[in-house]
Amino acid sequence: MVNQKNKALNIILWIAQGLLAAMFIMAGMMKISQPVEVLADSLPWVTSTPLSLVRFIGFTEILGGLGLVLPAVFKLKPALTIWAAMGLALVMVFAAIFHASRGEFTAIGMNIFLMGIALFIIWGRRKKSSVLVKN
């Protein structure tokens, strides 16, 4: 029975990792590739933020998204998945603070939601269902 629960949790964690990774990779690609004018349609804050910071945020989101899945998929230092989730959770804390400082309180809900998924991944991969490395 315990093994069934662990297997189910592992599947749920993989789904969470995949969805969170896809979200951050897509958001990051958008931030590094689109002109500010296009980004401003969906992210109004980019017009008052240095472009280099917007691009840096996008780059870190891509790396974090890749870090959520690639180490575990290739079973090469799968603990890096936990570190990637920690980094993305921290990015969401900073994003929430940034949005609060600008009075954009409606954006904070998404930051908290994404941070919650990242924290779930941290908890699950550290305590309940780590990715085992086969020799």
TILUMKE-948297 format. One record per atom (N, C-alpha, C, CB): residue number from 1; residue in three letters; chain; atom name; x, y, z. Coordinates in Angstrom, 1 decimal, decimal comma, padded with zeros to 4 digits. Glycine has a CB too. Example, Ala and Ser with C-alpha at 12.3 -4.5 7.8 and 13.67 -1.06 7.14 Angstrom:
REM TILUMKE-948297
   resi   resn   chain   name        X        Y        Z
      1    ALA       A      N    013,2   -005,7    007,8
      1    ALA       A     CA    012,3   -004,5    007,8
      1    ALA       A      C    013,2   -003,3    007,8
      1    ALA       A     CB    011,3   -004,5    009,0
      2    SER       A      N    012,8   -002,2    007,1
      2    SER       A     CA    013,7   -001,1    007,1
      2    SER       A      C    012,9    000,0    007,9
      2    SER       A     CB    014,1   -000,6    005,7
END
This chain:
REM TILUMKE-948297
   resi   resn   chain   name        X        Y        Z
      1    MET       A      N    000,8   -001,2    000,0
      1    MET       A     CA    000,0    000,0    000,0
      1    MET       A      C    000,9    001,3    000,0
      1    MET       A     CB   -000,9    000,0    001,2
      2    VAL       A      N    001,9    001,3    000,8
      2    VAL       A     CA    002,8    002,4    000,8
      2    VAL       A      C    003,5    002,6   -000,5
      2    VAL       A     CB    003,9    002,2    001,9
      3    ASN       A      N    003,8    001,5   -001,2
      3    ASN       A     CA    004,5    001,7   -002,5
      3    ASN       A      C    003,5    002,3   -003,5
      3    ASN       A     CB    004,9    000,3   -003,0
      4    GLN       A      N    002,2    001,9   -003,5
      4    GLN       A     CA    001,2    002,5   -004,4
      4    GLN       A      C    001,1    004,0   -004,1
      4    GLN       A     CB   -000,1    001,8   -004,2
      5    LYS       A      N    001,1    004,4   -002,9
      5    LYS       A     CA    001,0    005,9   -002,5
      5    LYS       A      C    002,3    006,6   -003,1
      5    LYS       A     CB    000,9    006,1   -001,0
      6    ASN       A      N    003,4    006,0   -002,9
      6    ASN       A     CA    004,7    006,6   -003,3
      6    ASN       A      C    004,7    006,7   -004,8
      6    ASN       A     CB    005,9    005,8   -002,8
      7    LYS       A      N    004,2    005,7   -005,5
      7    LYS       A     CA    004,1    005,7   -007,0
      7    LYS       A      C    003,2    006,8   -007,5
      7    LYS       A     CB    003,7    004,3   -007,5
      8    ALA       A      N    002,0    006,9   -006,8
      8    ALA       A     CA    001,1    008,0   -007,2
      8    ALA       A      C    001,7    009,4   -007,0
      8    ALA       A     CB   -000,2    007,8   -006,4
      9    LEU       A      N    002,4    009,5   -005,8
      9    LEU       A     CA    003,0    010,8   -005,5
      9    LEU       A      C    004,1    011,1   -006,5
      9    LEU       A     CB    003,6    010,8   -004,1
     10    ASN       A      N    004,8    010,1   -006,9
     10    ASN       A     CA    005,9    010,3   -007,9
     10    ASN       A      C    005,3    010,8   -009,2
     10    ASN       A     CB    006,7    009,0   -008,1
     11    ILE       A      N    004,2    010,2   -009,6
     11    ILE       A     CA    003,5    010,6   -010,9
     11    ILE       A      C    003,0    012,1   -010,8
     11    ILE       A     CB    002,3    009,7   -011,2
     12    ILE       A      N    002,4    012,4   -009,6
     12    ILE       A     CA    001,9    013,8   -009,4
     12    ILE       A      C    003,1    014,7   -009,4
     12    ILE       A     CB    001,1    013,8   -008,1
     13    LEU       A      N    004,2    014,4   -008,8
     13    LEU       A     CA    005,4    015,3   -008,8
     13    LEU       A      C    005,9    015,5   -010,2
     13    LEU       A     CB    006,5    014,7   -007,9
     14    TRP       A      N    005,9    014,4   -011,0
     14    TRP       A     CA    006,4    014,5   -012,4
     14    TRP       A      C    005,5    015,5   -013,2
     14    TRP       A     CB    006,5    013,2   -013,1
     15    ILE       A      N    004,2    015,4   -013,0
     15    ILE       A     CA    003,2    016,2   -013,6
     15    ILE       A      C    003,4    017,7   -013,2
     15    ILE       A     CB    001,7    015,8   -013,3
     16    ALA       A      N    003,6    017,9   -011,9
     16    ALA       A     CA    003,8    019,2   -011,4
     16    ALA       A      C    005,1    019,8   -012,0
     16    ALA       A     CB    003,9    019,2   -009,9
     17    GLN       A      N    006,2    019,0   -012,0
     17    GLN       A     CA    007,5    019,4   -012,5
     17    GLN       A      C    007,3    019,8   -014,0
     17    GLN       A     CB    008,5    018,4   -012,4
     18    GLY       A      N    006,7    019,0   -014,8
     18    GLY       A     CA    006,5    019,2   -016,2
     18    GLY       A      C    005,7    020,5   -016,5
     18    GLY       A     CB    005,8    018,0   -016,9
     19    LEU       A      N    004,6    020,6   -015,8
     19    LEU       A     CA    003,7    021,8   -016,0
     19    LEU       A      C    004,4    023,1   -015,6
     19    LEU       A     CB    002,4    021,7   -015,3
     20    LEU       A      N    005,1    023,0   -014,4
     20    LEU       A     CA    005,8    024,2   -013,9
     20    LEU       A      C    006,9    024,6   -014,8
     20    LEU       A     CB    006,3    024,0   -012,5
     21    ALA       A      N    007,7    023,5   -015,3
     21    ALA       A     CA    008,8    023,8   -016,2
     21    ALA       A      C    008,3    024,4   -017,5
     21    ALA       A     CB    009,5    022,5   -016,5
     22    ALA       A      N    007,2    023,8   -018,1
     22    ALA       A     CA    006,7    024,4   -019,3
     22    ALA       A      C    006,2    025,8   -019,1
     22    ALA       A     CB    005,5    023,5   -019,8
     23    MET       A      N    005,6    026,1   -018,0
     23    MET       A     CA    005,2    027,5   -017,8
     23    MET       A      C    006,3    028,5   -017,7
     23    MET       A     CB    004,3    027,6   -016,5
     24    PHE       A      N    007,4    028,1   -016,9
     24    PHE       A     CA    008,5    029,0   -016,8
     24    PHE       A      C    009,3    029,1   -018,1
     24    PHE       A     CB    009,4    028,5   -015,7
     25    ILE       A      N    009,5    028,0   -018,8
     25    ILE       A     CA    010,2    028,1   -020,1
     25    ILE       A      C    009,5    029,0   -021,1
     25    ILE       A     CB    010,4    026,6   -020,6
     26    MET       A      N    008,2    028,8   -021,2
     26    MET       A     CA    007,4    029,6   -022,1
     26    MET       A      C    007,5    031,1   -021,7
     26    MET       A     CB    005,9    029,2   -022,2
     27    ALA       A      N    007,3    031,4   -020,4
     27    ALA       A     CA    007,3    032,8   -019,9
     27    ALA       A      C    008,7    033,4   -020,1
     27    ALA       A     CB    007,0    032,8   -018,4
     28    GLY       A      N    009,8    032,6   -019,9
     28    GLY       A     CA    011,1    033,0   -020,1
     28    GLY       A      C    011,4    033,3   -021,5
     28    GLY       A     CB    012,1    032,0   -019,5
     29    MET       A      N    011,0    032,4   -022,4
     29    MET       A     CA    011,2    032,6   -023,9
     29    MET       A      C    010,5    033,9   -024,3
     29    MET       A     CB    010,7    031,4   -024,7
     30    MET       A      N    009,4    034,1   -023,8
     30    MET       A     CA    008,6    035,3   -024,2
     30    MET       A      C    009,4    036,6   -023,8
     30    MET       A     CB    007,2    035,3   -023,6
     31    LYS       A      N    010,0    036,5   -022,5
     31    LYS       A     CA    010,7    037,7   -022,0
     31    LYS       A      C    012,0    037,9   -022,7
     31    LYS       A     CB    010,9    037,5   -020,6
     32    ILE       A      N    012,7    036,9   -023,2
     32    ILE       A     CA    014,0    037,1   -023,9
     32    ILE       A      C    013,9    037,3   -025,4
     32    ILE       A     CB    014,9    035,9   -023,6
     33    SER       A      N    012,7    037,0   -026,0
     33    SER       A     CA    012,6    037,1   -027,4
     33    SER       A      C    011,7    038,2   -028,0
     33    SER       A     CB    012,2    035,8   -027,9
     34    GLN       A      N    010,8    038,6   -027,2
     34    GLN       A     CA    009,8    039,6   -027,7
     34    GLN       A      C    010,2    041,0   -027,5
     34    GLN       A     CB    008,4    039,3   -027,2
     35    PRO       A      N    009,9    041,9   -028,4
     35    PRO       A     CA    010,1    043,3   -028,1
     35    PRO       A      C    009,3    043,8   -026,9
     35    PRO       A     CB    009,8    044,2   -029,4
     36    VAL       A      N    009,8    044,8   -026,3
     36    VAL       A     CA    009,1    045,4   -025,1
     36    VAL       A      C    007,6    045,8   -025,5
     36    VAL       A     CB    009,8    046,6   -024,6
     37    GLU       A      N    007,4    046,3   -026,6
     37    GLU       A     CA    006,1    046,8   -027,0
     37    GLU       A      C    005,1    045,6   -027,0
     37    GLU       A     CB    006,1    047,4   -028,4
     38    VAL       A      N    005,6    044,5   -027,5
     38    VAL       A     CA    004,7    043,3   -027,5
     38    VAL       A      C    004,5    042,7   -026,1
     38    VAL       A     CB    005,3    042,2   -028,5
     39    LEU       A      N    005,6    042,7   -025,3
     39    LEU       A     CA    005,5    042,2   -024,0
     39    LEU       A      C    004,5    043,0   -023,1
     39    LEU       A     CB    006,9    042,2   -023,3
     40    ALA       A      N    004,5    044,3   -023,4
     40    ALA       A     CA    003,7    045,3   -022,6
     40    ALA       A      C    002,2    045,0   -022,7
     40    ALA       A     CB    004,0    046,7   -023,0
     41    ASP       A      N    001,8    044,3   -023,8
     41    ASP       A     CA    000,4    044,0   -023,9
     41    ASP       A      C    000,0    043,0   -022,8
     41    ASP       A     CB    000,2    043,3   -025,3
     42    SER       A      N    000,8    042,1   -022,4
     42    SER       A     CA    000,5    041,1   -021,4
     42    SER       A      C    001,2    041,4   -020,1
     42    SER       A     CB    000,7    039,7   -021,8
     43    LEU       A      N    002,3    042,1   -020,1
     43    LEU       A     CA    003,1    042,4   -018,9
     43    LEU       A      C    003,3    043,9   -018,8
     43    LEU       A     CB    004,4    041,6   -018,9
     44    PRO       A      N    002,4    044,7   -018,3
     44    PRO       A     CA    002,6    046,1   -018,3
     44    PRO       A      C    003,8    046,6   -017,6
     44    PRO       A     CB    001,4    046,8   -017,8
     45    TRP       A      N    004,3    045,9   -016,7
     45    TRP       A     CA    005,4    046,3   -015,9
     45    TRP       A      C    006,7    046,4   -016,7
     45    TRP       A     CB    005,6    045,4   -014,7
     46    VAL       A      N    006,8    045,8   -017,8
     46    VAL       A     CA    008,1    045,8   -018,6
     46    VAL       A      C    008,4    047,2   -019,1
     46    VAL       A     CB    008,0    044,8   -019,7
     47    THR       A      N    007,4    048,0   -019,3
     47    THR       A     CA    007,7    049,3   -019,8
     47    THR       A      C    008,5    050,2   -018,8
     47    THR       A     CB    006,4    050,0   -020,3
     48    SER       A      N    008,3    049,9   -017,5
     48    SER       A     CA    009,0    050,8   -016,5
     48    SER       A      C    010,2    050,0   -015,9
     48    SER       A     CB    008,0    051,2   -015,5
     49    THR       A      N    010,6    048,9   -016,5
     49    THR       A     CA    011,7    048,1   -015,9
     49    THR       A      C    012,8    048,0   -017,0
     49    THR       A     CB    011,2    046,6   -015,6
     50    PRO       A      N    014,0    048,1   -016,6
     50    PRO       A     CA    015,1    048,1   -017,5
     50    PRO       A      C    015,0    046,8   -018,4
     50    PRO       A     CB    016,5    048,1   -016,8
     51    LEU       A      N    015,2    046,9   -019,7
     51    LEU       A     CA    015,1    045,8   -020,6
     51    LEU       A      C    016,1    044,7   -020,2
     51    LEU       A     CB    015,4    046,2   -022,0
     52    SER       A      N    017,3    045,0   -019,7
     52    SER       A     CA    018,3    044,0   -019,3
     52    SER       A      C    017,7    043,2   -018,1
     52    SER       A     CB    019,6    044,7   -018,9
     53    LEU       A      N    017,0    043,8   -017,2
     53    LEU       A     CA    016,4    043,0   -016,1
     53    LEU       A      C    015,3    042,1   -016,6
     53    LEU       A     CB    015,8    044,0   -015,1
     54    VAL       A      N    014,5    042,6   -017,5
     54    VAL       A     CA    013,4    041,7   -018,1
     54    VAL       A      C    014,1    040,5   -018,8
     54    VAL       A     CB    012,6    042,5   -019,1
     55    ARG       A      N    015,1    040,7   -019,6
     55    ARG       A     CA    015,8    039,6   -020,3
     55    ARG       A      C    016,5    038,7   -019,2
     55    ARG       A     CB    016,9    040,2   -021,2
     56    PHE       A      N    017,0    039,2   -018,2
     56    PHE       A     CA    017,7    038,4   -017,1
     56    PHE       A      C    016,6    037,5   -016,5
     56    PHE       A     CB    018,4    039,3   -016,1
     57    ILE       A      N    015,5    038,1   -016,1
     57    ILE       A     CA    014,4    037,3   -015,5
     57    ILE       A      C    014,0    036,2   -016,5
     57    ILE       A     CB    013,2    038,3   -015,2
     58    GLY       A      N    013,8    036,5   -017,7
     58    GLY       A     CA    013,5    035,5   -018,7
     58    GLY       A      C    014,5    034,4   -018,8
     58    GLY       A     CB    013,3    036,1   -020,1
     59    PHE       A      N    015,8    034,7   -018,7
     59    PHE       A     CA    016,9    033,7   -018,8
     59    PHE       A      C    016,8    032,8   -017,6
     59    PHE       A     CB    018,2    034,5   -018,9
     60    THR       A      N    016,6    033,4   -016,4
     60    THR       A     CA    016,6    032,6   -015,2
     60    THR       A      C    015,3    031,7   -015,1
     60    THR       A     CB    016,6    033,5   -013,9
     61    GLU       A      N    014,2    032,2   -015,7
     61    GLU       A     CA    013,0    031,4   -015,8
     61    GLU       A      C    013,3    030,1   -016,7
     61    GLU       A     CB    011,8    032,2   -016,3
     62    ILE       A      N    013,9    030,3   -017,8
     62    ILE       A     CA    014,3    029,2   -018,7
     62    ILE       A      C    015,2    028,2   -018,0
     62    ILE       A     CB    014,9    029,7   -020,0
     63    LEU       A      N    016,2    028,7   -017,3
     63    LEU       A     CA    017,1    027,8   -016,6
     63    LEU       A      C    016,4    027,1   -015,5
     63    LEU       A     CB    018,3    028,6   -016,1
     64    GLY       A      N    015,6    027,8   -014,8
     64    GLY       A     CA    014,9    027,1   -013,7
     64    GLY       A      C    013,9    026,1   -014,2
     64    GLY       A     CB    014,1    028,2   -012,9
     65    GLY       A      N    013,2    026,4   -015,3
     65    GLY       A     CA    012,3    025,4   -015,9
     65    GLY       A      C    013,1    024,2   -016,4
     65    GLY       A     CB    011,6    026,0   -017,1
     66    LEU       A      N    014,2    024,4   -017,0
     66    LEU       A     CA    015,0    023,2   -017,5
     66    LEU       A      C    015,5    022,4   -016,3
     66    LEU       A     CB    016,2    023,7   -018,3
     67    GLY       A      N    015,9    023,2   -015,2
     67    GLY       A     CA    016,4    022,5   -014,0
     67    GLY       A      C    015,4    021,7   -013,3
     67    GLY       A     CB    016,9    023,5   -013,1
     68    LEU       A      N    014,1    022,0   -013,5
     68    LEU       A     CA    013,0    021,2   -012,9
     68    LEU       A      C    012,9    019,8   -013,4
     68    LEU       A     CB    011,7    021,9   -013,0
     69    VAL       A      N    013,3    019,6   -014,7
     69    VAL       A     CA    013,1    018,3   -015,3
     69    VAL       A      C    014,4    017,6   -015,8
     69    VAL       A     CB    012,2    018,5   -016,5
     70    LEU       A      N    015,3    018,3   -016,4
     70    LEU       A     CA    016,4    017,7   -017,0
     70    LEU       A      C    017,3    016,8   -016,1
     70    LEU       A     CB    017,3    018,7   -017,7
     71    PRO       A      N    017,7    017,3   -014,9
     71    PRO       A     CA    018,5    016,5   -014,0
     71    PRO       A      C    017,7    015,2   -013,6
     71    PRO       A     CB    018,8    017,2   -012,7
     72    ALA       A      N    016,5    015,3   -013,4
     72    ALA       A     CA    015,7    014,1   -013,0
     72    ALA       A      C    015,5    013,1   -014,1
     72    ALA       A     CB    014,3    014,5   -012,4
     73    VAL       A      N    015,2    013,7   -015,3
     73    VAL       A     CA    015,0    012,8   -016,5
     73    VAL       A      C    016,2    012,0   -016,8
     73    VAL       A     CB    014,6    013,7   -017,7
     74    PHE       A      N    017,4    012,7   -016,8
     74    PHE       A     CA    018,6    012,0   -017,1
     74    PHE       A      C    019,3    011,4   -015,9
     74    PHE       A     CB    019,6    013,0   -017,8
     75    LYS       A      N    018,7    011,5   -014,8
     75    LYS       A     CA    019,2    011,0   -013,5
     75    LYS       A      C    020,6    011,3   -013,3
     75    LYS       A     CB    019,0    009,4   -013,5
     76    LEU       A      N    020,9    012,6   -013,7
     76    LEU       A     CA    022,3    013,1   -013,5
     76    LEU       A      C    022,2    014,2   -012,5
     76    LEU       A     CB    022,9    013,6   -014,9
     77    LYS       A      N    022,6    014,0   -011,3
     77    LYS       A     CA    022,4    014,9   -010,2
     77    LYS       A      C    021,0    015,4   -010,0
     77    LYS       A     CB    023,4    016,2   -010,4
     78    PRO       A      N    020,1    014,4   -009,8
     78    PRO       A     CA    018,6    014,8   -009,7
     78    PRO       A      C    018,3    015,8   -008,5
     78    PRO       A     CB    017,8    013,6   -009,5
     79    ALA       A      N    019,2    015,9   -007,5
     79    ALA       A     CA    019,0    016,9   -006,5
     79    ALA       A      C    019,0    018,3   -007,0
     79    ALA       A     CB    020,2    016,7   -005,4
     80    LEU       A      N    019,5    018,5   -008,2
     80    LEU       A     CA    019,5    019,8   -008,8
     80    LEU       A      C    018,0    020,2   -009,1
     80    LEU       A     CB    020,3    019,8   -010,1
     81    THR       A      N    017,2    019,3   -009,3
     81    THR       A     CA    015,7    019,6   -009,4
     81    THR       A      C    015,2    020,3   -008,2
     81    THR       A     CB    014,9    018,3   -009,7
     82    ILE       A      N    015,6    019,9   -007,0
     82    ILE       A     CA    015,2    020,6   -005,8
     82    ILE       A      C    015,7    022,0   -005,8
     82    ILE       A     CB    015,7    019,8   -004,6
     83    TRP       A      N    017,0    022,1   -006,1
     83    TRP       A     CA    017,6    023,5   -006,2
     83    TRP       A      C    016,9    024,4   -007,2
     83    TRP       A     CB    019,1    023,4   -006,5
     84    ALA       A      N    016,5    023,8   -008,3
     84    ALA       A     CA    015,8    024,6   -009,3
     84    ALA       A      C    014,4    025,1   -008,8
     84    ALA       A     CB    015,6    023,8   -010,6
     85    ALA       A      N    013,7    024,2   -008,1
     85    ALA       A     CA    012,4    024,5   -007,5
     85    ALA       A      C    012,6    025,6   -006,4
     85    ALA       A     CB    011,8    023,3   -006,9
     86    MET       A      N    013,7    025,5   -005,6
     86    MET       A     CA    014,0    026,5   -004,6
     86    MET       A      C    014,2    027,9   -005,3
     86    MET       A     CB    015,2    026,1   -003,8
     87    GLY       A      N    015,0    027,9   -006,4
     87    GLY       A     CA    015,3    029,1   -007,1
     87    GLY       A      C    014,0    029,7   -007,6
     87    GLY       A     CB    016,3    028,9   -008,2
     88    LEU       A      N    013,2    028,9   -008,2
     88    LEU       A     CA    011,9    029,4   -008,8
     88    LEU       A      C    011,0    029,9   -007,7
     88    LEU       A     CB    011,2    028,4   -009,7
     89    ALA       A      N    010,9    029,2   -006,6
     89    ALA       A     CA    010,1    029,7   -005,4
     89    ALA       A      C    010,6    031,1   -005,0
     89    ALA       A     CB    010,1    028,7   -004,3
     90    LEU       A      N    011,9    031,2   -004,9
     90    LEU       A     CA    012,5    032,5   -004,5
     90    LEU       A      C    012,2    033,6   -005,6
     90    LEU       A     CB    014,0    032,4   -004,4
     91    VAL       A      N    012,2    033,3   -006,9
     91    VAL       A     CA    011,9    034,2   -007,9
     91    VAL       A      C    010,4    034,7   -007,7
     91    VAL       A     CB    012,1    033,6   -009,3
     92    MET       A      N    009,5    033,8   -007,3
     92    MET       A     CA    008,1    034,1   -007,1
     92    MET       A      C    008,0    035,0   -005,9
     92    MET       A     CB    007,3    032,9   -007,0
     93    VAL       A      N    008,8    034,8   -004,9
     93    VAL       A     CA    008,8    035,7   -003,7
     93    VAL       A      C    009,1    037,1   -004,1
     93    VAL       A     CB    009,7    035,2   -002,6
     94    PHE       A      N    010,2    037,2   -004,9
     94    PHE       A     CA    010,7    038,5   -005,4
     94    PHE       A      C    009,6    039,2   -006,3
     94    PHE       A     CB    012,0    038,4   -006,1
     95    ALA       A      N    009,0    038,3   -007,1
     95    ALA       A     CA    008,0    038,8   -008,1
     95    ALA       A      C    006,8    039,4   -007,3
     95    ALA       A     CB    007,5    037,7   -009,0
     96    ALA       A      N    006,4    038,7   -006,2
     96    ALA       A     CA    005,3    039,1   -005,4
     96    ALA       A      C    005,6    040,5   -004,7
     96    ALA       A     CB    004,9    038,1   -004,3
     97    ILE       A      N    006,8    040,6   -004,2
     97    ILE       A     CA    007,3    041,9   -003,6
     97    ILE       A      C    007,3    043,0   -004,6
     97    ILE       A     CB    008,7    041,7   -003,0
     98    PHE       A      N    007,8    042,7   -005,8
     98    PHE       A     CA    007,8    043,7   -006,9
     98    PHE       A      C    006,4    044,1   -007,3
     98    PHE       A     CB    008,5    043,1   -008,1
     99    HIS       A      N    005,5    043,2   -007,5
     99    HIS       A     CA    004,1    043,6   -007,8
     99    HIS       A      C    003,5    044,3   -006,7
     99    HIS       A     CB    003,3    042,3   -008,2
    100    ALA       A      N    003,7    043,9   -005,5
    100    ALA       A     CA    003,1    044,7   -004,3
    100    ALA       A      C    003,6    046,1   -004,3
    100    ALA       A     CB    003,4    043,9   -003,0
    101    SER       A      N    004,9    046,3   -004,6
    101    SER       A     CA    005,5    047,6   -004,5
    101    SER       A      C    004,9    048,5   -005,6
    101    SER       A     CB    007,0    047,6   -004,7
    102    ARG       A      N    004,4    047,9   -006,7
    102    ARG       A     CA    003,8    048,7   -007,8
    102    ARG       A      C    002,2    048,7   -007,7
    102    ARG       A     CB    004,1    048,0   -009,1
    103    GLY       A      N    001,7    048,1   -006,6
    103    GLY       A     CA    000,3    048,1   -006,4
    103    GLY       A      C   -000,5    047,2   -007,3
    103    GLY       A     CB   -000,3    049,5   -006,6
    104    GLU       A      N    000,2    046,2   -007,9
    104    GLU       A     CA   -000,3    045,2   -008,8
    104    GLU       A      C   -000,7    044,0   -008,0
    104    GLU       A     CB    000,6    044,9   -010,0
    105    PHE       A      N   -001,6    044,1   -007,1
    105    PHE       A     CA   -002,0    043,0   -006,2
    105    PHE       A      C   -002,7    041,9   -006,9
    105    PHE       A     CB   -002,9    043,6   -005,1
    106    THR       A      N   -003,3    042,1   -008,0
    106    THR       A     CA   -003,9    041,0   -008,7
    106    THR       A      C   -002,9    040,0   -009,3
    106    THR       A     CB   -004,8    041,5   -009,8
    107    ALA       A      N   -001,7    040,4   -009,5
    107    ALA       A     CA   -000,7    039,5   -010,1
    107    ALA       A      C   -000,1    038,6   -009,0
    107    ALA       A     CB    000,4    040,4   -010,7
    108    ILE       A      N   -000,2    039,0   -007,7
    108    ILE       A     CA    000,4    038,3   -006,6
    108    ILE       A      C   -000,2    036,9   -006,5
    108    ILE       A     CB    000,3    039,0   -005,3
    109    GLY       A      N   -001,5    036,7   -006,8
    109    GLY       A     CA   -002,1    035,4   -006,6
    109    GLY       A      C   -001,4    034,4   -007,5
    109    GLY       A     CB   -003,5    035,5   -007,0
    110    MET       A      N   -001,0    034,7   -008,7
    110    MET       A     CA   -000,3    033,8   -009,6
    110    MET       A      C    001,0    033,5   -009,0
    110    MET       A     CB   -000,2    034,3   -011,0
    111    ASN       A      N    001,7    034,5   -008,5
    111    ASN       A     CA    003,0    034,3   -007,9
    111    ASN       A      C    002,9    033,3   -006,7
    111    ASN       A     CB    003,6    035,6   -007,4
    112    ILE       A      N    001,9    033,4   -005,9
    112    ILE       A     CA    001,8    032,5   -004,8
    112    ILE       A      C    001,4    031,1   -005,2
    112    ILE       A     CB    000,7    033,0   -003,8
    113    PHE       A      N    000,6    031,0   -006,2
    113    PHE       A     CA    000,2    029,7   -006,8
    113    PHE       A      C    001,4    029,0   -007,3
    113    PHE       A     CB   -000,9    029,9   -007,9
    114    LEU       A      N    002,2    029,7   -008,1
    114    LEU       A     CA    003,4    029,0   -008,7
    114    LEU       A      C    004,5    028,7   -007,6
    114    LEU       A     CB    004,1    030,0   -009,8
    115    MET       A      N    004,6    029,6   -006,6
    115    MET       A     CA    005,5    029,3   -005,5
    115    MET       A      C    005,0    028,0   -004,8
    115    MET       A     CB    005,6    030,5   -004,6
    116    GLY       A      N    003,7    027,9   -004,6
    116    GLY       A     CA    003,2    026,7   -004,0
    116    GLY       A      C    003,5    025,4   -004,7
    116    GLY       A     CB    001,7    026,9   -003,8
    117    ILE       A      N    003,4    025,5   -006,0
    117    ILE       A     CA    003,8    024,3   -006,8
    117    ILE       A      C    005,3    024,0   -006,6
    117    ILE       A     CB    003,4    024,5   -008,3
    118    ALA       A      N    006,1    025,0   -006,7
    118    ALA       A     CA    007,5    024,8   -006,5
    118    ALA       A      C    007,8    024,2   -005,1
    118    ALA       A     CB    008,3    026,1   -006,7
    119    LEU       A      N    007,1    024,7   -004,1
    119    LEU       A     CA    007,3    024,2   -002,7
    119    LEU       A      C    006,9    022,8   -002,6
    119    LEU       A     CB    006,6    025,1   -001,7
    120    PHE       A      N    005,8    022,4   -003,3
    120    PHE       A     CA    005,3    021,1   -003,3
    120    PHE       A      C    006,4    020,1   -003,9
    120    PHE       A     CB    004,0    021,0   -004,1
    121    ILE       A      N    007,0    020,6   -005,0
    121    ILE       A     CA    008,1    019,8   -005,6
    121    ILE       A      C    009,2    019,6   -004,7
    121    ILE       A     CB    008,5    020,5   -007,0
    122    ILE       A      N    009,6    020,7   -004,0
    122    ILE       A     CA    010,7    020,6   -003,0
    122    ILE       A      C    010,4    019,6   -002,0
    122    ILE       A     CB    011,0    022,0   -002,4
    123    TRP       A      N    009,2    019,7   -001,4
    123    TRP       A     CA    008,8    018,8   -000,3
    123    TRP       A      C    008,8    017,4   -000,8
    123    TRP       A     CB    007,4    019,2    000,2
    124    GLY       A      N    008,1    017,2   -002,0
    124    GLY       A     CA    008,0    015,8   -002,5
    124    GLY       A      C    009,3    015,2   -002,9
    124    GLY       A     CB    007,1    015,8   -003,7
    125    ARG       A      N    010,2    015,9   -003,5
    125    ARG       A     CA    011,4    015,3   -004,0
    125    ARG       A      C    012,4    015,2   -002,8
    125    ARG       A     CB    012,0    016,1   -005,1
    126    ARG       A      N    012,3    016,0   -001,8
    126    ARG       A     CA    013,2    015,8   -000,7
    126    ARG       A      C    012,8    014,8    000,3
    126    ARG       A     CB    013,4    017,2    000,1
    127    LYS       A      N    011,5    014,7    000,6
    127    LYS       A     CA    011,0    013,9    001,7
    127    LYS       A      C    010,3    012,7    001,3
    127    LYS       A     CB    010,1    014,8    002,5
    128    LYS       A      N    009,6    012,7    000,2
    128    LYS       A     CA    008,7    011,6   -000,1
    128    LYS       A      C    009,1    010,7   -001,3
    128    LYS       A     CB    007,3    012,1   -000,3
    129    SER       A      N    009,5    011,3   -002,4
    129    SER       A     CA    009,7    010,5   -003,6
    129    SER       A      C    010,9    011,1   -004,4
    129    SER       A     CB    008,4    010,5   -004,5
    130    SER       A      N    012,1    010,8   -003,9
    130    SER       A     CA    013,2    011,3   -004,6
    130    SER       A      C    013,5    010,5   -005,9
    130    SER       A     CB    014,5    011,3   -003,7
    131    VAL       A      N    014,2    011,1   -006,8
    131    VAL       A     CA    014,5    010,4   -008,1
    131    VAL       A      C    015,8    009,6   -007,8
    131    VAL       A     CB    014,7    011,4   -009,3
    132    LEU       A      N    015,7    008,3   -008,0
    132    LEU       A     CA    016,8    007,4   -007,7
    132    LEU       A      C    017,7    007,3   -008,9
    132    LEU       A     CB    016,3    006,0   -007,3
    133    VAL       A      N    019,0    007,4   -008,7
    133    VAL       A     CA    020,0    007,2   -009,7
    133    VAL       A      C    020,4    005,8   -009,8
    133    VAL       A     CB    021,3    008,1   -009,4
    134    LYS       A      N    020,3    005,2   -011,0
    134    LYS       A     CA    020,7    003,8   -011,2
    134    LYS       A      C    022,1    003,8   -011,6
    134    LYS       A     CB    019,8    003,1   -012,3
    135    ASN       A      N    022,8    002,8   -011,1
    135    ASN       A     CA    024,3    002,7   -011,4
    135    ASN       A      C    024,4    001,8   -012,7
    135    ASN       A     CB    025,0    002,0   -010,3
END
